[in-house]
Amino acid sequence: MSGNTFGTLFQLTTFGESHGPALGGVVDGCPAGIPLSEAVIQTELDRRKPGQGGVAATARQEADAVRLLSGVFEGLTTGTPIGFLVENQDQRSRDYSKIMDVYRPGHADLTFDAKFGLRDYRGGGRSSGRETVSRVAGGAIAQELLGALCIHVQAACVELGGIPATLRDFGGALARPFFSADPHVVAAWEDRVRQVKAEGDTLGGVVEIRATGVPAGLGEPVFDKLDARLAYALMGVGAVKAVEIGAGCGAARKLGSENNDQMTPEGFGSNNAGGILGGMASGQELVVRAFVKPIPSIGKEQQTVNSRGEAVRLSIGGRHDICAIPRIVPVLKAMVMLTLADFVLLQRRLGR
């Protein structure tokens, strides 16, 4: 019940802290015979590692080199737990010594103390965004299972700093700064990041994740709806504050006649449902958006308190991203892949 394991049949358990010796995880429940190598996992980790994101990136440098410890033999999964490890190399814990007794606004410092009575103040410990390295590695394993079933997941940034993308070109997103879905908006995003960085502030954004090849009927009709589990998965990422499926919040402003996805013998006429009806996949493309808050570590002076309840003025130094995008994009993609892999195995229990 400690919240370090995700999934029912395809399970990922993660461990490690931002300033500890390493992070890692165990994937349990992956079927035998799936091709898997460190190189496959490394490709996804390289998209998340520190230093990505150009003008928005942290100065921290980590190779994020993964080691497979178990569960793979001669390039194939064995059906046993798959253990992996990623060592930390570029920690600078001294950057946090002056705030060891101070609650940083927007961080989990106060709540960690309230829950456990102590906390690792070095980079936030388990609540650090660095914990997500294990999710990306686990998601890469899920991706291999899904790929064998012709289920493919893509993710891209569709809004940054309040500036939305117009196009949805997911195929080219991996080659663009910010993993942008729109090549024409990148320059405006870069200007916005430079402006906010000069002001000592940070930015949020919106990431869209799409999945094709998801078979109709995947999911459950009541508490374990596919959309509910996707929202749970994405909201479990620290920076995410809201999730939309399909038309999302816009559906509340439509008429029923506008929001319904009418059907013909040739298929659906629209996809306001985001590929999910009654908690189960409709066979259409899954469309999910995650809304990411600004990085809470900012250079501007803020009002806060310390652990004794005394007023403190705080300006946070250290090495931080200006925006969680683009590094959060592969994290959110990973959480969708882990969810789909779990539902695939749950569906197999029904003999389908």
N, C-alpha and C positions, 0 to 999 in steps of 0.2 A: 504493500500500500504506500510505499515511499515515493512513487511516481518516477522511477528511473527506468521503467520498462514500458515500451509501446507495442501494442498489437496483441492479438488473441492466439492465432496459430503461427503466423510469421512474426516473431517477436524480436525487437531490438532492445537490449539493455545497454546503457551507456555509463561510463565512469570517467572521473578526472576533473581537474580544475584548471583555470586559466594559467595559474602560476605554479602548478605542481609539475612533477617530472614528465607526465604524459597524460594523454587522453586515449580512450579506446572504447571498445564495446564488444558485445557478443550477439550475433544473430542466431536465433534458434528456430527451428521449424522449416528452414529452407530445404526443399526436396533435393535428393541426390541427383547427380548427373548434369547439373547446370554448369556450363563453362565459366570459370572465374579465375582471375589473376590479380596480382597487386597492381599491374598496369591499368586494368579496367577501373579499379577503384581510384587510382591516382589521377586519372583523367578528370574525374568529378571533383576530387579534392583540390586540384590545381585551379579550378574555377572559383573556389571559395577562399583560398588561402590569403593571408595578409599581404598587402601590397597591390591587390587587384583594385581597379577602379580609378586609376589615374589621379586626377585632382581631388577626388573624394577619399583617397585611401589613407590608411594609417601608415606610419613609418615602421611599425613592427614588421620584421621579416621572419617568416617561418617556412621551412621547406615543406612541412606537413607530409613527410614521407611515410607512407603506410607500410606496416609489416603484417602479413597474414600469419597468425599463430596456430590455427587449427581449422579443421573442417574442410580442407581442400587437399586432394591427392591427384597428382598428374594432371593438374589443370581443371579438375571437375570437383564440384561439391560432393561431399560424402554423405550428406543427410544428418551429420552430427553438428554440434554448435560451431559456428565460424567465429573465431576470436581474431581481433585485429588491434593494433597499437599504433599511435602517432605520438612521437616524442615532442615535447616543448623544447625550444632551443634559444629563444630570444626574449626571455622574460626580463623585465626591469622592475622588480618588486619595490625598489627604493622610491620609485615614482609615487607610491601610494602611502608611504610612511606618515606623511603629514595629515592624511585624512583617515587614519586608522580608527579614530573615535568620532568621526563626523559622518552624518547621514547625508549622502549626496541626493539632491532632488532628482526624481525620475528613476532612481536605482532601487534595488531590493535591499539596501542596507538596513533600513528600519525593520522591514518585515522579517529578515533573517534573524535579527536579534530578538524580535518578538516571538518567533517560532522556536528557535534553538537555544537562545541565550548566549550565543557567540556566533562569529562569522569570520570568514576569510576575506579580509579587506583588500587583498591583492587582486585587483581586476575583477572583483565580484565573485570569485570562486565558481561555484556551479551555475550561478545566474549569469555568468559572462557569456557573451556571444561566441566565445571560443569553444564552448561546449558543443556547438553545432557541428564541429568537425566530425564527430561520431555519427551524427544523423546523416551527413552526406555520404560517409562510408557505407552505412547501412542501406541507404537509398540506392547506392550503386549496385549492391548485391541484389536488391529487389528489382532493379532495372534489368538485370540479366534474366531473371525469372519472367518478367513481363515481356521482354523482347522475344523470348521463345514462343510467346503466345500472340505475337504481333500487336501488343499493346504498347503504344509509344507516348511518352510524356515530354512536353516542351514547356519552357517558362521564359518570360521576358518582362522587362520593366515597361509599364504603359503610362506611368506618370511619375514625375520627380519634382519636388519643390513646388507643387501646385501647377506645373506645366504639363498638360496631357499630351500623349502621343496621338496622332491621327490615324496612322497606318497600323496594321497588325501583320507584320512580316516576321513570323516566328522563326522561319527557316534561316534567316540571316542574323538573328539576334546574338548568337554566341560569338560572332566575329566583330560585334560593335561595342563601343564603350557603353558602360552601364547595362549591357545585354538589352539594349533598346529594341523595342518592337518596330520602331520607326526611325529610319536613317536621317530623316530631315529635322528631327527635334534634338539631336545630340548636341549641336553647337549651343543651342539655347540652354540646355541642361548644364553644359560645362560653364557657361557664363554665370548661371545661377549659383552653382557650387562655389566658384571663385569669389563671388560677391559675399555669400554667407560665410565662407571661411575667413575672409578678411574681417568680418564683423565678430568673429569668435563664436559663431552659432552653428547650428546643424539643421539638416533637412530630413523629411520623410518622403514616402512615395508609395506607389501601388504596383504590385506584381501580379501578372496574370499567368495562370497555369492551365494548359490545355492537354487533354488526353484523347487520343484516337484509338480505335480498335477495342474499346471497352464493351464487352458483350452485354446485350440487353438482359436484364434480370439480376445483374450483380448488385448486391446490397440486401438490406432487410426492410420489411415494411413498417416496423414500429420504432423501437428505441435505437436500433443499430442501423438507421437509415444511412445510405451512402453519403448524402450531403451532410448529415449530422456528424459522421465520423471524419469527413474531410475538414469540417469546421473545427472539430476537436483537435485534429492533427496540426492544422495551421495555427490555431490560437495557442498551441503549446510552444510555439516559437516566441521567445521573449519580447521581440519588438512588434509583434502583430497585435493590432487593437481591434480589427474588424475583418470579417470575411463575407464575400458575396458569392452566390451561385447564380450563373446565368444573368438574367436582368437584375438580380439582387434587389437593392433598395428601390430601384426604378420600378419594380413590379408593383409596389405599393401606390404608385401614382398613375397606373394604367387602368383602363377598363378591362373587364374579363375578356371581352371580344378582342382587345389589343394584346393581352398577355398570353392567351392560349396559343399553343403551337398547333395549328390545324394540320390535319393529316390527309394525304392523298395516296393513291396506289403507288405513286413515285416516291413517297416519303414525307417528312415533316416540311412545313412551309417556313418555319422559323425555329429559333432555339432559345427562347426566353427562359425555359426551364433549365438551361445549362447542362442538358444531357441526363437529367434525373427526374423521374416521375414517381411519386409515392415512395420515395426513399430508395428506389432501384434504378439502375442505369437503363436508359431508353434505347441505347445503341447509337445515339448521336454523340458528337464530340462533347466531352466534359469541359466546362468553362468555369474556372474558379478564380476569384481575385482576393488577394490579401493586402490589407492596408497597414503600412509599416510606419511606426512613429519615428520622430527624429531621434538621433543618438542623444542620450541624456547628458553625456559628458561634454560640457561646453566651456569655452574660454571666458564667457561673460560672467561677471560677479553675480552670485545668487544669495538669497537669504535661506538659511537652514538652521538646524540645531545639531548639537553633539549628543553623545550617548547619555550625558547628564542632564539633558534638556536645556542647555544654555544656548543662547542665540549666537550664530556664527555667520560670517560673511565668507563665501567660498567661490574661488575661481579654480576650475579643474585643469591641471596641466596634463603631462603625459602624452602618449601617442594614441590617438583615436581617429576613427573614420569620421568624415563629415556627414556621411549618410550610410545606412546599412546596405543600401543598393550600391553596387551590384552584388556584393558578396552574399547577401541573403537570398538571391535568386536561386542558386543551386540548393540551398537549404530547403526552401519551400517546395521546390520540385521533388526533393528527396522525400519529404513528408507525404506528398501525394502518392509517390511510388510505393512507399511503405504501406500506406492505406490500401491501395489497390492490390498489392501482393497478398495482404492479409485476407481481403475479401475473395480473392481467387481461391485461396486454400479453403476458406469457409464454404464456398460454392461447391468445391469438390466433395465435401462431406455429404452433399445431396446427390452425389453421383453424376454431376453435370460438369 
